[in-house]
Amino acid sequence: MSMDKNAEDRNLDDKQNSKRNASEGRKNMVKETISFILYIALVFLITYLVIHYVGQRTQVSGTSMEYTLSDGDNLIVDKISYRFKKPERFDIIVFPYQYEENTYYIKRIIGLPGETVQIDEDGNIYIDGEVLEESYGREVIQDPGQAIEPIKLGEDDYFVLGDNRNASADSREPSVGVIHGKDIIGRAWLRIFPFDKMGFIKHQ
C-alpha cells in the first residue's frame, strides 16, 4: 500500500510541477511578447524623432549639383545643426519647391542675409559689389537670369545656385527665387549610396 501511495504522491507532484511549469511558461511568453512590443515601439519612436528632428534620407534627382552630387546619390540631411547656428556660405542645403508638393531642391548657398547679389554677363558673381572667389561652379554661368540686376537679400534670405550652373533651376529663376531660412529643411551631411562614394559631404 505504501508503494502505491508513494507512486500516487509522485504522480500528483508531477502533475503539479507540470501545471506550474506550464503557468510559468505562459507568463514568460507574455513577458517576452510585451518586451518585443515595447522594443518595436521604441524603435518606431526613435525613427520618428530622427526623421523629424535630427536627420532625413533624401535622393538626388537630376544633374544640377554635378560634380559634387550626382543623380541617384542617397544622402542623409542634417536637420539639427541649423537649430544652433545660421547657415553659412557654400553650405549645401535642402529646401521645398514652393510650386510642387513633396518636391525638394538641393543647392549651394552663395548669398547670405543682408547681402546684395548680382551676376554679370560674363558669369561673374558679385557680393556687395565685389567678385566672389569660389571654385564650385562646373562651368562659367551663361545665363544670369534675374540676378543680372542686383538682388538685395532680406534678413532671412539666401541666394542659392546649383554647382552645375548651366543646368540648374535656382535663385536666378523667379520660380525658385531667394530661399527663406525658415524653409530650409537641413544641410547635406552624409552620402550613403553609392557605396564607393560613401562619406561626409564637404561644404567649405
Secondary structure, 3 states (H helix, E strand, C coil): CHHHHHHHHHHHHHHHHHHHHHHHHHHHHHHHHHHHHHHHHHHHHHHHHHHHHHEEEEECCCCCCCCCCCCCCEEEEECCHHHCCCCCCCCEEEEECCCCCCCEEEEEEEECCCCEEEECCCCCEEECCEECCCCCCCCCCCCCHHHHCCEECCCCEEEEECCCHHHCCCCCCCCCCCEEHHHCCEEEEEEEECHHHCEECCCC
